[in-house]
Amino acid sequence: MKAITNLIYSALALFAFAGFAVTANGKDPELGKEISRNNWEIPTFFEDNVVCAGGQVTVGGKLKVEFEVHTRDGRKVVVPKTVEINGGKFLPKDASNGVGATNTGPCNLTFRVDRVEVEDLKTFSMVMKIFFVSNPKGINTAQGDCSPGNTFTFRAVYKRVAWESNGDGKVTLFYYWRREGAEKTVFARCP
């Protein structure tokens, strides 16, 4: 009986490892991909209904995050490279070059990233807020613009993004952290 139990545990461990290997190869939309040492990109796709963005928005693209080694309390930690503006922490402007959003509702808007704010930065995790702004259309109601000349804004909140690193200061895994039974990893909000 003990041999059968050990065989079952071995089989379960093998399936768990095989499942992780599939997701680690980029098949999981919540896992980042290493571009070069400590330079990662992570997918940002989601859809949500946001009143201040004119209705249903679709966010897509890949956010780039560069990690660097800092010393805290006498030990080395790996954290994302950020810039500080007026007491807030932000990812560098070029981190969001590959991210955009569109509104598929009556306004038919295209959004660009204004900034990516980093909050609650811990040793191995952070909360990201991506602020989007639309380019105002010309005043021409004949083209069906639902709000001519107006700018729309919204923010996408990524509840917890985490990473793992080895003793050499190299990031080995970058992902959206999700707790079992928790609500969505990302959601949109009006500013």
C-alpha positions as semicolon CSV with decimal commas, in nm:
position;residue;x (nm);y (nm);z (nm)
1;M;0,000;0,000;0,000
2;K;0,284;0,239;0,085
3;A;0,442;0,176;-0,258
4;I;0,114;0,265;-0,430
5;T;0,081;0,582;-0,221
6;N;0,439;0,683;-0,309
7;L;0,367;0,613;-0,676
8;I;0,058;0,835;-0,664
9;Y;0,253;1,118;-0,497
10;S;0,530;1,083;-0,757
11;A;0,278;1,099;-1,041
12;L;0,112;1,409;-0,891
13;A;0,450;1,580;-0,850
14;L;0,539;1,497;-1,211
15;F;0,208;1,643;-1,338
16;A;0,256;1,957;-1,127
17;F;0,609;2,003;-1,260
18;A;0,494;1,942;-1,618
19;G;0,215;2,198;-1,576
20;F;0,463;2,457;-1,450
21;A;0,699;2,382;-1,740
22;V;0,418;2,457;-1,987
23;T;0,338;2,790;-1,822
24;A;0,705;2,882;-1,785
25;N;0,746;2,853;-2,163
26;G;0,516;3,151;-2,216
27;K;0,185;2,971;-2,262
28;D;0,042;3,139;-1,950
29;P;-0,078;3,499;-2,006
30;E;0,008;3,587;-1,647
31;L;0,379;3,506;-1,678
32;G;0,643;3,748;-1,794
33;K;0,914;3,668;-2,047
34;E;1,282;3,742;-2,002
35;I;1,426;3,966;-2,276
36;S;1,778;3,983;-2,132
37;R;1,933;3,965;-1,788
38;N;1,693;4,143;-1,549
39;N;1,493;4,288;-1,838
40;W;1,145;4,138;-1,860
41;E;0,820;4,197;-2,041
42;I;0,476;4,100;-1,915
43;P;0,147;4,086;-2,109
44;T;-0,115;4,346;-2,017
45;F;-0,425;4,219;-2,199
46;F;-0,769;4,261;-2,042
47;E;-1,113;4,401;-2,117
48;D;-1,340;4,599;-1,888
49;N;-1,630;4,842;-1,897
50;V;-1,519;5,187;-1,780
51;V;-1,762;5,479;-1,780
52;C;-1,494;5,752;-1,788
53;A;-1,333;5,582;-2,090
54;G;-1,655;5,587;-2,290
55;G;-1,755;5,225;-2,230
56;Q;-1,584;4,894;-2,307
57;V;-1,203;4,921;-2,326
58;T;-0,949;4,667;-2,445
59;V;-0,595;4,696;-2,313
60;G;-0,317;4,509;-2,486
61;G;0,058;4,491;-2,532
62;K;0,363;4,412;-2,324
63;L;0,495;4,620;-2,040
64;K;0,874;4,616;-2,003
65;V;1,028;4,613;-1,657
66;E;1,399;4,640;-1,583
67;F;1,521;4,510;-1,247
68;E;1,827;4,627;-1,054
69;V;2,005;4,519;-0,738
70;H;1,989;4,745;-0,430
71;T;2,124;4,699;-0,078
72;R;1,869;4,715;0,203
73;D;1,950;4,639;0,565
74;G;2,287;4,497;0,461
75;R;2,151;4,247;0,207
76;K;2,104;4,254;-0,167
77;V;1,749;4,280;-0,302
78;V;1,624;4,293;-0,660
79;V;1,367;4,564;-0,735
80;P;1,225;4,726;-1,050
81;K;1,405;5,030;-1,180
82;T;1,184;5,330;-1,100
83;V;1,196;5,708;-1,118
84;E;1,065;5,928;-0,841
85;I;0,842;6,226;-0,923
86;N;0,682;6,440;-0,652
87;G;0,721;6,161;-0,396
88;G;0,568;5,893;-0,621
89;K;0,746;5,602;-0,788
90;F;0,697;5,535;-1,158
91;L;0,839;5,299;-1,416
92;P;1,056;5,482;-1,671
93;K;0,852;5,629;-1,959
94;D;0,982;5,381;-2,219
95;A;0,856;5,083;-2,013
96;S;0,506;5,134;-2,154
97;N;0,592;5,187;-2,523
98;G;0,438;4,852;-2,617
99;V;0,105;4,906;-2,437
100;G;-0,213;5,068;-2,566
101;A;-0,590;5,063;-2,530
102;T;-0,896;5,114;-2,746
103;N;-1,261;5,179;-2,681
104;T;-1,490;4,967;-2,894
105;G;-1,804;5,152;-2,787
106;P;-1,974;5,445;-2,955
107;C;-1,676;5,677;-2,892
108;N;-1,423;5,456;-3,077
109;L;-1,121;5,602;-2,896
110;T;-0,753;5,513;-2,892
111;F;-0,560;5,553;-2,566
112;R;-0,190;5,593;-2,494
113;V;-0,012;5,537;-2,164
114;D;0,046;5,857;-1,968
115;R;0,242;5,696;-1,683
116;V;0,289;5,372;-1,487
117;E;0,278;5,422;-1,112
118;V;0,434;5,171;-0,872
119;E;0,282;5,142;-0,525
120;D;0,332;4,918;-0,224
121;L;0,676;4,816;-0,350
122;K;0,803;4,526;-0,143
123;T;1,110;4,306;-0,177
124;F;0,944;4,068;-0,424
125;S;0,618;4,233;-0,531
126;M;0,444;4,560;-0,623
127;V;0,113;4,706;-0,732
128;M;0,112;4,876;-1,075
129;K;-0,131;5,138;-1,200
130;I;-0,121;5,220;-1,571
131;F;-0,281;5,557;-1,648
132;F;-0,432;5,589;-1,996
133;V;-0,534;5,905;-2,180
134;S;-0,715;5,941;-2,513
135;N;-0,611;6,172;-2,790
136;P;-0,903;6,412;-2,842
137;K;-1,069;6,394;-3,179
138;G;-1,137;6,698;-3,390
139;I;-1,474;6,861;-3,344
140;N;-1,675;6,685;-3,611
141;T;-2,002;6,531;-3,503
142;A;-2,063;6,411;-3,859
143;Q;-1,792;6,146;-3,801
144;G;-1,991;6,005;-3,511
145;D;-1,766;6,133;-3,231
146;C;-1,970;6,093;-2,912
147;S;-1,781;6,371;-2,732
148;P;-1,592;6,590;-2,982
149;G;-1,274;6,755;-2,856
150;N;-1,284;6,587;-2,512
151;T;-1,007;6,381;-2,353
152;F;-1,094;6,058;-2,170
153;T;-0,876;5,899;-1,899
154;F;-0,880;5,580;-1,695
155;R;-0,636;5,364;-1,502
156;A;-0,569;4,992;-1,507
157;V;-0,477;4,853;-1,165
158;Y;-0,265;4,538;-1,151
159;K;-0,327;4,420;-0,796
160;R;0,001;4,241;-0,734
161;V;0,293;4,172;-0,965
162;A;0,568;3,953;-0,821
163;W;0,912;3,824;-0,910
164;E;1,166;3,573;-0,786
165;S;1,542;3,598;-0,802
166;N;1,844;3,383;-0,729
167;G;2,139;3,460;-0,501
168;D;2,322;3,619;-0,794
169;G;2,068;3,904;-0,818
170;K;1,912;3,766;-1,136
171;V;1,534;3,764;-1,176
172;T;1,422;3,410;-1,256
173;L;1,042;3,455;-1,270
174;F;0,810;3,757;-1,320
175;Y;0,433;3,711;-1,297
176;Y;0,092;3,838;-1,189
177;W;0,045;3,703;-0,840
178;R;-0,295;3,547;-0,784
179;R;-0,433;3,405;-0,463
180;E;-0,666;3,106;-0,486
181;G;-1,027;3,227;-0,488
182;A;-0,928;3,594;-0,519
183;E;-1,095;3,833;-0,757
184;K;-0,942;3,947;-1,086
185;T;-0,573;4,027;-1,102
186;V;-0,638;4,347;-1,299
187;F;-0,929;4,586;-1,326
188;A;-0,999;4,931;-1,469
189;R;-1,108;5,236;-1,273
190;C;-1,186;5,600;-1,337
191;P;-0,919;5,835;-1,200
